[in-house]
Amino acid sequence: MHIPWCTRKCPYCDFNSHTAPDELPESDYLHQLLLDLEQDLQISGKRPIETIFIGGGTPSLVSPHMLAMLIDGIAARAELSDTLEVTMEANPGSADYAKFRDFRSAGVNRLSIGVQSFSDQRLALLGRIHDADNAVIAIKAAQHAGFERLNIDLMHGLPGQTTARALDDLARALEFDTGHISWYQLTIEPNTAFYSNPPVIPIDDVLSDILDAGLELLDKKGYQQYEVSAFARESHRCRHNINYWQFGDYIGIGAGAHGKITQSTGRVLRSKKTRVPRDYLSTDARHLRFSETVEKKELPLEFMMNALRLRDGVDAALFKQRTGLPLSSIGSQLSTAIEEGLLVNDSSRLQTTDMGYRFLDSVLARFS
């Protein structure tokens, strides 16, 4: 579920986020979220909900009371798994110990804190509203509030960043021993302030050095790379995101949210909701939804571009389960990629080699 408001739009951000009004329309937005969910449940059918991910925007701007009402509302409309994982994104500066404690009481059991860097200079260049001290305070507050499953979101390849500075950021994150770190490179995306006025980022050789040194440090500290930008100890992996990478189904509610549902007929349906919060809050919710069927010819690429992000790949049988297509439909592409040393030569598994993982875009191009 998507919370579309932020205190301020970051210059690198291409997510659907909007500057928050002085007072968030929590009650109205809650009403629309639950109406949105009811409509999607008519499409998805009765299935237990295994995970909930509350992203944004800045979800930690909303009140714990609104979040508790939301989770209770979901429970009243759908079956929740006994092992439900509820993740919420939070930004330093938008929550404190008391708020984190109340989020946990509301039902959140996993937190992802958007630190991005522990350098005040880098944070200022990124347009973040917090500084390094705020980041440290937020992480410690979340731990003190009882969050045993906690992710630190961190970026590398930042303007003016050297390999040593990038490793210093990573080392500081590892000191908190949260069990999960999302570590990914800054990219300049269209429709962002950075795209219109791009900063000077490190050259490719430095980016490569940062990645190699960072991977070595994470491995040394016991953090396994289980996805392109996700590193964790075994019990701390994000189940919600793993479902994405395994081409699983998910409902997307909220302004700008996306969903994917496989219907009983085998048809794969993608949905997206109107992006503008004002339009989403319209009383006529029938106009909130835009849906399209994923064509059969597109399914192999869609599946592979998700599944191969997982470092260990997926069971080969999952291809047919998720797409309805026989594995033989991509047999020639698989054979070529295996011969080129990009995929593991194992008929029971779809997985890249070390080289294939390094050049994942080249592997995926074979299935387009």
C-alpha positions in Angstrom: 0.0 0.0 0.0 1.3 3.4 -1.0 1.4 6.5 1.2 2.1 9.3 -1.4 3.2 12.2 0.8 6.7 13.4 1.8 7.9 16.4 3.7 9.9 17.4 0.6 10.6 15.7 -2.8 14.2 14.5 -3.1 15.9 15.4 -6.4 16.7 11.8 -7.3 13.3 10.4 -6.5 11.1 9.1 -9.3 8.5 7.5 -7.0 5.0 8.8 -6.8 5.5 11.3 -3.9 3.9 14.6 -3.3 4.6 17.4 -0.8 2.5 16.8 2.3 -0.3 19.3 3.2 -0.2 20.8 6.7 -2.7 18.2 7.8 -2.8 14.8 6.1 -6.4 13.7 5.1 -5.9 10.5 7.0 -9.5 9.6 7.5 -10.5 10.1 3.9 -7.4 8.3 2.6 -8.1 5.4 4.9 -11.6 5.1 3.6 -10.3 5.0 0.0 -7.6 2.5 0.8 -10.2 0.0 2.2 -12.6 0.6 -0.7 -9.7 0.1 -3.1 -8.8 -3.2 -1.3 -12.4 -4.4 -1.4 -12.5 -3.9 -5.2 -9.2 -5.7 -5.7 -10.3 -8.6 -3.5 -13.1 -9.2 -5.9 -10.5 -9.8 -8.6 -8.0 -11.8 -6.6 -10.4 -14.1 -4.9 -10.0 -15.5 -1.4 -6.4 -16.0 -0.6 -4.6 -15.5 2.7 -2.5 -12.3 2.8 1.1 -13.3 3.7 2.8 -9.9 3.8 1.9 -6.2 3.8 4.4 -3.5 2.7 3.6 0.1 3.4 5.7 2.2 1.2 5.8 5.8 -0.1 6.4 8.6 -0.1 7.0 8.7 3.7 4.6 6.3 5.5 6.0 7.3 8.9 4.3 10.7 8.4 0.9 9.1 9.1 -0.3 8.5 12.7 0.0 5.1 14.4 -3.8 5.3 15.0 -4.5 5.5 11.2 -2.1 2.6 10.6 -3.8 0.5 13.3 -7.2 1.2 11.8 -5.9 0.3 8.4 -4.5 -3.1 9.5 -7.7 -3.8 11.4 -9.7 -2.9 8.3 -7.6 -5.4 6.2 -8.1 -8.1 8.8 -11.9 -7.5 8.6 -11.9 -8.0 4.8 -9.3 -10.7 4.2 -7.7 -13.7 5.9 -4.3 -12.8 7.4 -1.6 -15.4 7.6 -0.5 -16.4 11.1 3.1 -15.5 10.1 2.1 -12.1 8.6 5.0 -9.8 7.8 4.1 -6.1 8.0 6.9 -3.8 6.7 6.8 0.0 6.9 9.2 2.4 5.4 10.3 5.3 7.7 12.5 8.3 7.3 14.8 9.7 10.0 13.2 12.9 11.3 9.6 11.7 10.7 9.4 9.4 13.6 10.8 9.0 17.1 10.9 6.2 19.8 7.2 6.8 20.9 6.0 6.7 17.3 8.0 3.6 16.5 6.7 1.9 19.6 3.1 2.8 18.6 3.7 1.6 15.0 4.8 -1.7 16.4 1.7 -1.9 18.7 -0.4 -1.2 15.6 0.9 -4.4 13.9 4.1 -3.4 12.1 6.8 -6.0 12.7 9.4 -5.0 10.2 10.8 -1.5 9.6 12.9 -0.1 6.7 14.7 3.2 7.5 15.7 5.4 4.6 19.2 6.5 5.8 20.9 6.7 2.4 24.2 8.0 3.8 25.9 8.8 7.2 27.6 11.8 5.6 26.0 15.2 6.3 27.6 16.5 3.1 26.2 13.6 0.9 22.8 13.9 2.6 22.6 17.6 1.7 23.5 16.9 -1.9 20.7 14.3 -2.0 18.2 16.8 -0.7 17.4 14.8 2.4 15.8 16.5 5.4 17.8 14.6 8.0 21.4 14.5 9.0 23.7 11.7 10.1 22.8 12.2 13.8 19.1 12.0 13.0 19.8 8.7 11.2 21.7 7.2 14.1 18.9 8.3 16.6 16.2 6.8 14.4 17.9 3.4 14.1 18.6 3.2 17.8 15.0 4.4 18.6 13.6 1.6 16.3 15.7 -1.0 18.0 14.7 0.3 21.5 11.1 0.2 20.4 11.5 -3.6 19.9 11.9 -4.0 16.2 14.0 -7.2 15.8 13.6 -7.1 12.0 15.0 -3.8 10.7 16.4 -2.8 7.4 18.8 0.1 6.7 18.4 1.7 3.2 21.7 2.9 1.9 22.9 4.3 -1.4 26.4 4.4 -3.0 27.8 6.1 -6.1 26.8 9.4 -4.6 28.1 12.8 -5.9 31.7 13.2 -4.9 31.8 9.8 -3.2 35.1 7.9 -3.1 35.5 4.2 -2.5 36.7 4.9 1.1 33.7 7.2 1.8 31.2 4.6 0.4 32.8 1.9 2.6 32.6 4.2 5.6 28.8 4.5 5.1 28.5 0.8 4.8 30.6 0.1 7.8 28.6 2.4 9.9 25.4 0.7 8.9 26.8 -2.7 9.7 27.7 -1.5 13.2 24.0 -1.5 14.1 23.8 -5.3 13.3 20.2 -4.9 12.0 20.4 -8.1 10.0 19.3 -6.5 6.7 20.8 -3.8 4.5 19.5 -2.6 1.2 22.6 -1.2 -0.6 22.1 0.2 -4.1 23.7 2.6 -6.6 22.3 6.1 -7.2 20.8 6.3 -10.7 19.6 9.3 -12.5 16.0 8.8 -13.5 13.8 10.7 -16.0 11.3 13.2 -14.5 13.5 14.0 -11.5 15.4 17.2 -10.6 18.7 15.3 -11.0 17.7 14.4 -14.5 17.2 18.1 -15.4 20.4 19.2 -13.6 22.5 16.1 -13.1 25.2 16.0 -10.4 28.7 14.7 -11.0 28.7 11.1 -9.9 31.8 8.8 -9.7 33.2 7.4 -12.9 32.6 3.7 -13.8 35.9 2.5 -12.5 35.2 4.0 -9.1 31.7 2.6 -9.1 33.1 -0.8 -9.9 35.6 -0.5 -7.1 32.9 0.6 -4.6 30.7 -2.4 -5.6 33.6 -5.0 -5.3 34.8 -3.6 -1.9 31.3 -3.4 -0.5 30.3 -6.9 -1.5 33.5 -8.2 0.2 32.7 -6.2 3.4 29.1 -7.4 3.5 30.1 -11.0 3.0 32.8 -10.7 5.7 30.1 -9.5 8.1 27.8 -12.4 7.4 25.4 -10.5 5.1 24.5 -12.7 2.1 23.4 -11.1 -1.1 20.1 -12.7 -1.8 18.9 -10.1 -4.4 20.7 -7.5 -6.5 20.6 -4.8 -3.8 19.5 -6.8 -0.7 21.8 -8.3 1.9 20.8 -10.1 5.0 21.3 -12.9 7.4 19.1 -15.8 6.5 16.2 -15.2 9.0 16.1 -11.5 8.1 15.2 -11.7 4.4 12.2 -9.6 3.3 9.5 -12.1 2.4 7.4 -9.4 0.7 10.1 -8.6 -1.8 11.0 -12.2 -2.4 7.4 -12.7 -3.5 8.0 -9.9 -6.1 11.2 -11.6 -7.4 9.4 -15.0 -7.6 6.8 -13.4 -9.9 4.2 -13.9 -7.2 0.8 -12.0 -7.0 0.2 -8.9 -5.0 -2.5 -6.3 -4.5 -1.5 -2.7 -4.8 -3.7 -0.1 -3.1 -3.2 3.6 -2.7 -2.4 6.5 -5.0 0.0 5.3 -7.7 0.1 1.7 -6.4 0.7 -1.2 -8.8 -0.6 -4.7 -8.5 -0.3 -8.1 -10.2 -3.0 -10.8 -10.0 -3.1 -14.2 -11.8 -6.8 -15.1 -12.3 -8.2 -18.6 -12.2 -8.2 -18.7 -16.0 -4.4 -18.2 -16.0 -4.6 -14.6 -17.2 -2.1 -12.3 -15.6 -3.5 -8.9 -14.9 -1.5 -5.8 -13.9 -3.3 -2.9 -12.4 -2.2 0.7 -11.4 -4.1 3.3 -9.5 -4.4 7.0 -10.3 -1.2 8.8 -9.1 -2.6 12.1 -7.9 -3.8 12.0 -4.3 -6.6 14.5 -5.0 -7.9 12.3 -7.7 -7.5 9.2 -5.6 -9.5 10.8 -2.8 -12.4 11.3 -5.3 -15.7 9.9 -4.1 -16.1 7.9 -7.3 -13.6 5.1 -6.8 -14.6 3.3 -9.9 -12.3 5.7 -11.8 -9.2 4.8 -9.8 -8.2 1.7 -11.6 -6.4 1.0 -14.9 -5.8 -2.6 -15.8 -4.1 -4.5 -18.6 -3.5 -8.1 -19.4 0.1 -9.2 -19.7 0.4 -10.8 -23.1 1.7 -14.4 -23.3 4.7 -13.3 -25.3 5.7 -10.8 -22.6 5.6 -13.3 -19.7 9.0 -15.0 -20.2 10.8 -11.7 -19.9 8.6 -10.5 -17.0 9.3 -13.7 -15.2 13.0 -13.8 -15.8 13.7 -10.2 -15.0 12.3 -10.8 -11.6 13.5 -14.3 -10.9 17.1 -13.8 -11.9 17.4 -10.9 -9.5 17.5 -13.5 -6.8 21.1 -14.6 -6.2 20.1 -18.3 -5.9 17.6 -18.1 -8.7 14.4 -20.1 -8.6 13.2 -23.7 -9.1 12.7 -24.2 -12.8 9.2 -25.5 -12.2 8.2 -22.1 -11.0 8.3 -20.8 -14.6 5.3 -22.9 -15.7 3.5 -22.3 -12.4 3.7 -18.5 -12.7 3.4 -18.0 -16.5 1.4 -21.1 -17.6 4.0 -21.6 -20.3 6.2 -24.7 -20.7 9.9 -24.2 -19.9 10.6 -25.4 -23.5 9.1 -22.1 -24.8 12.4 -20.4 -23.7 14.6 -23.5 -24.3 16.8 -22.0 -27.0 17.5 -18.8 -25.0 18.4 -20.9 -22.0 20.7 -23.1 -24.0 22.5 -20.1 -25.5 22.9 -18.4 -22.1 24.3 -21.6 -20.6 26.8 -22.0 -23.4 27.9 -18.4 -22.9 28.5 -19.1 -19.2 25.7 -16.7 -18.1 23.3 -19.3 -16.6 24.0 -22.3 -14.4 23.8 -25.6 -16.3 21.1 -27.2 -14.1 17.8 -28.3 -15.6 16.0 -28.0 -12.3 17.0 -24.4 -11.6 17.0 -21.0 -13.2 20.0 -19.2 -11.9 22.8 -17.0 -13.2 26.5 -17.7 -12.8 28.7 -15.1 -11.1 29.4 -13.6 -14.5 25.7 -13.6 -15.5 24.8 -11.9 -12.2 27.3 -9.2 -12.9 25.9 -8.6 -16.4 22.3 -9.3 -15.6 20.9 -6.9 -18.2 22.8 -8.8 -21.0 21.2 -12.0 -19.8 17.7 -10.6 -19.7 18.1 -9.2 -23.2 18.0 -12.7 -24.5 14.4 -13.1 -23.3 13.0 -9.9 -24.7 
